[in-house]
Amino acid sequence: MTGLTDLDKRWLTEAVRLREEHAGPLEDQEANRRARQLGGDLPARIEHRALWLAERDGLRSALGRWKHGARLALLVLLVLAVLSGAGLAFAALGDGQRPVNVFWALGSLLGLNLLMLLSWALSTSLAGEQGASLGRLWLWLSEKLARDAQAVHLAPALVVLLQRQRLNRWLLGLLVNSLWLLALSTALVVLLMLLATRRYGFVWETTILSADTFIGLTQALGALPSLLGFSVPDVAMIRASGDSQPALELARQAWAGWLLGVLLVFGIVPRLVLAALCAWRWREGRKRLGPDLNLPGYSQLRDALMPSSERLGVNDAEPENMPQVQRTRSDEPSEGALLVGLELDPQRNWPPALPAAVSNAGILDSRESRNKLLEQLSRFPPARLAIACDPRRSPDRGSLALLSELARNAGATRIWLMQAPPGEALDAERLGDWHQALEKLDLTYADTAPLSWLEHGHD
């Protein structure tokens, strides 16, 4: 199907499995036939079947709406990250009326980030599953914003699919680290704006620690940023900042550069590296996604999608005891004409006298006969197909679905609404129901046998 990524296809396949697991098997006769016709190994056929069912039942459209909701949820989280980053910057520097305690400012900028980073690292290494409240919040928001009852199995299907290759940690790690990267980058930009437009003084204060402790800590934290060109206060500046707010502009600039450098090196760079690592592991892991054939929902499809004759390499052109669509023709399988009856009264004279070029497929009066004919048509679709129906019966949903399915497997289709037997009249209201139903299906119908059309292709 066009417009779907490989991840979307695996995702829909898993969603169909969960749906059948909770609500019971779906009507999948046509889906199985199409999957067998497309061929491939068992995982490929399972995927073809699931995609056809997802398209038929509206699950593919629900996926589009769910992804739209996920994008909206991500946008909400991005806005929150930007606002949080700006809040960190304002909390660190204050209003400029009082001197800035450099280590309180550093704690405001990196304290929560460090705690969340350690929490994410522990949950990823130990649990290895969701492990991130932001990730769970994103999934919850995505489902709420989708507002689609059809999407109820999409979020669980995504989680189960990713857990199979342990990709949850990398996808949610990418989300978490990217959001923190955005927040810290916003904080850096706001810090630059505040430092460029306001005059701040920097101090450090202590009651029980010595000045040497702060001097060593300041120089240790500033070692890496200094390699990138950020300024670091010297010993005299650090000591002076502990006594009172320094008036020297050089000291103000040195502390400002030190604060920006520490935020960049110990806050932004680690998140950037981790986000890149998660993105790489996520991209590599997506290539290995696929259905787990040991699950009951998949293993029970083996016989339906991989018949034993195919698994052994036998590939007969036309199985025995199947309706012969082209008995009298040796041209391409897509040519030929076929007449079939649908649940006709046994007292009717069937079949009518047919031209030599038209084949008789009998009467479809059981599930087995329907499945055999549909299987045959999927392999050798006729150019023209006429279906005889008894308009004395009501056009129920099952019969109309079968007519539609038969028509999809033929080049052109006409419905023959047979006349009532002598001495019996058709119900006008019921006949009108047939006309209305066939018009909705866009099927051509007539009350006379379309034998000339079957033989020549025209009336």
Residue pairs with C-beta under 8 A, 6 or more apart in sequence:
1 9
1 51
1 55
1 60
4 12
4 51
4 60
6 286
6 289
7 286
7 289
8 63
9 47
9 51
10 47
10 161
10 289
10 290
10 291
11 63
11 154
11 157
11 158
11 161
12 50
12 51
12 54
12 59
12 60
12 63
12 157
13 46
13 47
13 50
13 51
13 291
14 157
14 158
14 160
14 161
14 291
15 50
15 54
15 59
15 63
15 153
15 154
15 157
16 26
16 49
16 50
16 53
16 54
16 59
17 50
17 157
17 291
17 295
17 297
17 298
18 153
18 156
18 157
18 160
18 297
19 26
19 59
19 153
20 26
20 297
21 296
21 297
22 153
26 53
26 57
28 49
28 53
28 304
29 371
29 374
30 52
30 374
30 405
31 48
31 49
31 52
31 53
31 56
32 49
32 301
32 304
32 305
33 374
33 375
33 378
34 48
34 49
34 52
34 378
35 45
35 46
35 48
35 49
35 52
35 305
36 45
36 305
36 307
36 310
36 378
37 378
37 379
38 44
38 45
38 48
39 45
40 48
42 293
42 301
42 302
42 305
42 306
43 290
43 291
43 293
45 301
45 305
45 306
46 291
46 298
46 301
46 305
47 291
49 301
49 305
51 60
53 59
54 60
54 63
57 150
58 150
59 150
59 154
61 150
62 146
62 148
62 150
62 151
62 154
63 151
63 154
65 146
65 147
65 148
65 151
66 142
66 143
66 146
66 148
66 151
66 154
66 155
68 145
68 146
69 141
69 142
69 143
69 144
69 145
69 146
69 147
70 138
70 142
70 145
70 146
72 141
72 142
72 145
73 138
73 141
73 142
73 144
73 145
74 138
74 175
76 141
77 134
77 137
77 138
77 141
77 175
77 179
78 179
78 182
81 179
81 180
81 182
81 183
81 186
82 182
82 183
82 186
84 183
84 186
85 182
85 183
85 184
85 185
85 186
85 187
85 190
86 186
86 187
86 190
88 108
88 109
88 183
88 184
88 187
89 109
89 186
89 187
89 188
89 190
89 191
89 194
90 190
90 194
91 108
92 100
92 104
92 105
92 106
92 108
92 109
92 187
92 191
92 259
93 100
93 105
93 191
93 194
93 195
93 198
93 200
94 100
96 194
96 198
96 199
96 200
99 200
99 201
99 202
99 203
99 245
100 200
100 201
100 202
100 203
101 202
101 203
101 204
101 205
102 202
102 203
102 204
102 218
102 241
102 255
102 258
102 259
103 204
103 214
103 217
105 259
106 221
106 259
106 262
106 263
109 184
109 187
109 259
109 263
109 267
110 262
110 263
110 266
110 267
113 180
113 183
113 184
113 267
113 271
116 176
116 180
117 180
117 270
117 271
117 274
120 131
120 132
120 173
120 176
120 177
123 131
123 132
124 131
124 169
124 173
128 166
128 168
128 169
129 163
129 168
129 169
130 136
130 159
130 168
130 172
131 168
131 169
131 172
132 172
132 173
132 175
132 176
134 172
134 175
134 176
134 179
135 168
135 171
135 172
135 175
135 176
138 175
139 155
139 158
139 159
142 155
143 151
143 154
143 155
146 154
159 168
161 289
162 168
162 171
162 289
164 289
164 292
165 285
165 288
165 289
166 285
167 281
167 282
167 285
167 286
167 289
170 278
170 281
170 282
170 285
171 278
171 282
173 274
173 275
173 278
174 275
174 278
174 279
174 282
177 271
177 274
177 275
177 278
178 271
178 275
180 271
181 268
181 271
181 272
181 275
184 263
184 267
184 268
184 271
185 268
187 263
187 267
188 260
188 263
188 264
188 268
191 259
191 260
191 263
192 260
194 200
195 256
195 260
199 252
200 252
200 256
201 245
201 246
201 247
201 252
202 241
202 245
202 246
202 251
202 252
202 255
202 256
202 259
203 241
203 242
203 244
203 245
204 214
204 238
204 241
204 242
205 242
206 213
206 214
206 242
211 238
211 239
211 242
214 238
214 242
215 235
215 238
215 239
218 232
218 233
218 238
218 258
219 232
221 258
221 262
221 266
222 230
222 232
222 233
222 258
222 261
222 262
223 232
224 261
224 265
224 266
225 232
225 257
225 258
225 260
225 261
225 262
225 264
225 265
226 232
226 261
228 261
228 264
228 265
230 257
230 258
230 260
230 261
230 264
231 253
231 254
231 257
231 258
231 261
232 254
232 257
232 258
232 261
233 241
233 251
233 254
233 255
233 258
234 254
237 246
237 248
237 250
237 251
237 254
237 255
240 246
240 248
240 251
241 251
241 255
246 252
291 298
292 298
293 299
293 302
309 315
309 316
317 379
318 324
318 376
318 379
318 380
319 375
321 372
322 372
322 373
322 375
322 376
323 338
323 340
323 359
323 361
323 362
323 372
323 373
323 376
324 359
325 333
325 336
325 338
325 359
325 361
325 376
325 377
325 380
325 382
326 333
326 335
326 336
326 359
326 380
326 382
327 359
328 356
328 357
328 359
329 335
329 336
329 357
333 379
333 380
333 381
334 380
334 381
334 382
334 383
334 411
335 382
335 383
336 357
336 359
336 380
336 382
336 383
336 384
337 357
337 358
337 359
337 382
337 383
337 384
337 385
337 386
337 454
337 455
338 358
338 359
338 360
338 361
338 382
338 384
338 385
338 386
338 410
338 454
339 351
339 354
339 358
339 359
339 360
339 361
339 385
339 386
339 388
339 451
339 454
340 360
340 361
340 362
340 363
340 364
340 373
340 385
340 386
340 387
340 388
340 406
341 350
341 351
341 362
341 363
341 364
341 387
341 388
341 389
342 363
342 364
342 387
342 388
342 389
342 390
342 399
342 402
342 403
343 363
343 364
343 365
343 389
343 390
343 393
343 399
344 350
344 363
344 365
344 388
344 390
344 418
345 390
345 421
347 421
348 390
348 418
348 421
350 363
350 388
351 360
351 362
352 449
352 451
354 360
354 451
354 454
355 451
355 454
355 455
357 454
357 455
358 451
358 454
358 455
359 382
361 373
362 369
363 369
364 370
364 373
364 402
370 402
373 406
374 405
374 406
374 409
377 385
377 406
377 409
377 410
378 409
381 409
381 410
381 411
382 410
382 411
383 410
383 411
383 412
383 457
384 410
384 411
384 412
384 413
384 414
384 453
384 454
384 457
385 406
385 407
385 409
385 410
385 411
385 412
385 413
385 414
386 413
386 414
386 415
386 416
386 449
386 450
386 453
386 454
387 403
387 406
387 413
387 414
387 415
387 416
388 416
388 418
388 449
389 399
389 403
389 415
389 416
389 417
389 418
389 434
390 418
391 417
391 418
391 420
391 426
391 430
391 431
391 434
392 420
392 424
392 426
392 427
392 430
393 399
394 430
394 433
395 433
395 434
395 437
395 438
400 437
400 441
403 415
403 438
403 441
403 443
404 441
404 443
406 413
407 413
407 441
407 443
413 443
413 444
414 443
414 444
414 445
414 446
414 450
414 453
415 438
415 443
415 444
415 445
415 446
416 445
416 446
416 447
416 448
416 449
416 450
417 431
417 434
417 445
417 446
417 447
418 447
419 426
419 447
420 426
434 445
435 445
438 445
450 459
452 458
452 459
453 459
